Amino acid sequence: MSEPRDVRIKRMKMRAMRRGIKEMDLILSTYADRNLAAMDQSGLDQFDALLHENDQDLYQWVTGQVAPPGAFAALIEDIAQTFQK
């Protein structure tokens, strides 16, 4: 049984907010609040997969210290641009 869209978005917002690193809590929860409702199924799938990644890796990707894996490159770029504005 698939998860209803609104329940899935709430779950992902909670996971974005409760990370291991406070900086990633702030970055991912703000991005989730601004963008998840407008994402299509594919975008939600990708963000959901990103939430399973290690916080130290995510932080390095978002801050540009390390190049993200190709599968996440566009999403990480979007997240990073959101916080460079």
N, C-alpha and C positions, 0 to 999 in steps of 0.2 A: 504494500500500500504506500503510495507516495505521499509525501508531506505537503499539506496545503501551502500555497505561496506565502501567505501572510505569516504563518507559523515558521516557515523556513527563514524568512527575513528577520523575524524576531530572534530566532535562535542564532543566526549569524551575527546580528548586532551584539548579542550578549557575548558570543565568543570573541568578537573583535574588541569588546570592552574589557574583557578579563584575560589579558595576556600575562606573560611572565615578566615583561619589561614595561615599565610605566610609559616610556616614550611610544612603544608600539600600541599600548592601550589607547593613548590619545590620538595617534595617527590613524589607526585602523577604525576606531569607533567613530571618529569625525568623518572619515571617508564613507563608512557604511551608512551613517545617518544622511549624508548628502546624496548618495548615489544608488543604494540598493533598490529602492522603490522603482526607479526608472530602468533598471537593468532587465534584459531579456533572460531567458532560461540559461543560455550559454554563458552569459556574464555572471549570473548567480553561481553556476557550476564552477566557473574559474575562481571566483572569490572564495567559495566554499573550500576548494582545493588549497588555495593560498593559506587559509586559516589553519591548515594542518602542518604548515611549515614551521621550522624552528625560529623563534623570535630573534636570535642573534643573526641568523641568515637574513631574515626579513629586514632588520634594521640596516644591515650593510647594503642590501639591495636598494632600499628606499633612499638612503643617504648617498648612494653612488660610490661607495667604497669598493663594492664588488659587483660585477655584472650579474644580473639575475638570469636564471635559466630561460631559454627561449620561450617556453610555454607561458611564462609569467611576465615576459619583457614589457609588453604593451600595458598590462594592468599595473605593474610596478611604476612604469613611466607616468601613467595617469595619477596614481597615488602620490608620487613624488612631486608632480607639477601642482597638484592641489595644495601642497604645503610650501611651495616656493613662491606662491602668489602673495 
